[in-house]
Amino acid sequence: MALAVRTAAAQVIGQILRHQGSLSSVLPPVLSRVADSDRALLQELCFGTLRWQPKLNAYLLQLVDKPLRAKDSDIQALLLLGLYQLIYTRIPDHAAIGETVEVTRGLKKPWATKLVNGVLRRFQREKAALDSLLETEPAFATAHPSWLIDTIRHAWPEDAEQILAANNTHPPFTLRVNPRQQSRADYLQALADQGIDARATAFSAVGITLDQACDPRGLPLFAAGGISVQDEAEQLTAGLLELAPGQRVLDACCAPGGKTGLILETEPALAQMVALDSDERRLTRVHENLARLNLVADIRCGDAAQPASWWDGKAFDRILLDAPCSATGIIRRHPDIKLLRTPDDIARLAELQGRMLDALWPLLKPDGILLYATCSIMPAENTQVVEAFITRQLDAQLDQLEEEWGIAQPAGRQLLPDVEGHDGFYYARLRKRQQ
């Protein structure tokens, strides 16, 4: 029997509140347990509740007389879910409350029925007063945890409010057109012929953004590998690598394979494309994505920071290191980042990023390029990591990226999330000097 959609949502959100996984890991198996007709609603409830969780939780702290026990995080999730429906969805209030209260039985916690009903009805009565009480609290006003607000405002004082606002929006739905099959102009026409409104991206020559998100499997040429779903910021990778026939290229930290496919589509005459990732399970996605695109890569499982376990001793002309990071540039796509990240993560990730750069640099040929990238907006993970690396590697030369996009940094170039356009992303291009 299919799982009730709100019961499923409470279970997913509860797991994330307990830090027992992310939306990317927890939601997919639960989606398969609800009715097909409920899957879109389940995603909306989970993503929406987590997007606004800091604000919803501020309400909840005023509405609940005493904190819930840790083992009742599913009831906390249910209360947040109920508030989200009342504020941000078109679900009628009576249905939102009634269906949410009913979930307490599905969770085998009938004692919570009165609590959930009382909290949600009290919220209806007192919302205006609560808004007035909480309006000056930063976490309530921005729907971000306080530490993240402070960090963003310190890093980007002139852009902070725009970043915070963009993080709370639905991300644009952007495609990458495979130029080996057709031009962007031709694909835009194919979409128009089907009544699908779309526009070319501002900076990527192969990007298209649809006015409305959809299941890409229903779009022209998707099954044949003619298009892929990929944000515009990621599509800039291939141009920065200065690809040419006969090169040997490494895509380190490649899963799920989006940029591997982009590189192979951009330069079909590479001598070899090595796609590396340390997670065997995520490499399954790489195999699947490349198979749909009818592309071939040498896919390896290994740690980029420990090349001895996977490198064959042959140097690379080009290396892409899309390093593990805080993902603070893609919060609108992964709103659970607001709950799962901590201030300590930034320093820990920066140390890992530096180790990866040091480990991969010896694998690069003289005159070769290493492109360092993250989906972070934190200078501590970006320009500061690259600046520190250059001081350690005397044969590393930093290119000045004279591009139309992004903001020039002391090292590299930073894209900030744009409401109508690209995600937050960082690039720095390093060349190895001849000795």
Secondary structure, 3 states (H helix, E strand, C coil): CCCCHHHHHHHHHHHHHCCCCCHHHHHHHHHCCCCHHHHHHHHHHHHHHHHCHHHHHHHHHHHCCCCCCHHHHHHHHHHHHHHHHHHHCCCCHHHHHHHHHHHHHHCCCHHHHHHHHHHHHHHHHHHHHHHHHHCCCHHHHHCCCHHHHHHHHHHCCCCHHHHHHHHCCCCCEEEEECCCCCCHHHHHHHHHHCCCCEEECCCCCCEEEECCCCCHHHCCCCCCCCEEECCHHHHCHHHHHCCCCCCEEEEECCCCCHHHHHHHHHCCCCCEEEEEECCHHHHHHHHHHHHHHCCCCEEEECCCCCHHHCCCCCCEEEEEEECCCCCCCCCCCCCCHHHHCCHHHHHHHHHHHHHHHHHHHHHEEEEEEEEEEECCCCHHHCHHHHHHHHHHCCCEEECCCCCCCCEECCCCEEECCCCCCCCCEEEEEEEECCC
